[in-house]
């Protein structure tokens, strides 16, 4: 695998000397790193800092909480007892304001300074608020990134009959379904020509859009958003698109995307692009400072390039890898690729790799498209670059293994393109050891 940045890992401690580990962020990457460090360094001082009061919960389940499908207790992926066994110094509800690299100190919003020997930035991402939109500040306008966000929305749902969701991605669609299931009339306003455009192609999206519309969700796509309309009393009335179309609403949820959150490192000199750049040990350009999860960029095994991939499984694996290297146990991050598994309007969908693009060098094959099922595979030469399975997803596991395999033999490619292929025939395609 190529080196992602020129600096070599700093493994001077070798897990022998007592080391102060500080982790900024307490979600998938941060907790994964903390658990790894505690296993490798049982007596080390480990401090976990989170700007949120609630930690160790799954952001992926926020819309399930919004719909009432799960209870609040169900959203936590680590119990209080499990966290206590890790023996961490947990600082929650406190923001990191800066990092002094020379002094190896983290500055907190309450004025405290925390010393570190090894530091992990696992601070995740924050919601994007589009520039130039009038009226977004004030009552009735929400984001949906944190448990606190979900609580605020849920608290007022009894008075809500209509909602507008800005954005056409996964959070937008799943939030729309959640509100719709609770009797709220929902309109999605998005700039893309179809929903979930970051990983689905137009045809698969069209199938899902038909199902969403049939469930009562209104889709207004290919539109930009101009203004939140309020009455003289400041109470929210609705929103207006740039083409003048108006939508009445009691609440507005802004879900147009997220961006890596590393503002506390802005004066540190640490190299960054879209996210923090790291080498194959997940160490940044400053020795002793690592990055993992949504705040970092990583190696995409399919595209063979550096990419920002804000997905939960990627964050867990990056956190684990960073933990090893922080403890002085050399471990390379093997990379990953985009993988999305979801259920939209009762329809399961799995998308892996590059399946939503027609860029040069890719060859697409649609194996099934009957309105209820859709199967598409994409090749880059002899490599399987990605696929979409909609409706029937039982073949996803073995096909994913072929994505990671690399070059396929002519026989493998021919069988994969056979419209009557079965799980049994595909399972024999993967070489022993993959």
Secondary structure, 3 states (H helix, E strand, C coil): CCCCCCCCCCCCCCCCCCCEEEEECCCHHHHHHHHHHHHHCCCCEEEEEECCCCCCECHHHHHHHHHCCCCHHHHECCCHHHHHHCCCEEEECCCEEEEECCCCEEEECCCCEEECCEEEECCCEEECCCCCCECCCCCCEEECCCHHHHHHHHHCHHHCCEEEEECCCHHHHHHHHHHHHCCCEEEEEECCCCCCCCCCCHHHHHHHHHHHHHCCCEEEECCCEEEEEECCCCCEEEEEECCCCEEECCEEEECCCEEECCHHHCCCCCCECCCECCCCCCECCCCCEEECHHHECEEECCCCEEECCCCHHHHHHHHHHHHHHHCCCCCCCCCECCEEEEEECCEEEEEEECCCCCCCCCEEEEEEECCCCEEEEEEECCEEEEEEEECCCCCHHHHHHHHHHCECCHHHHHHHHCCCCCHHHHHCCCCCCC
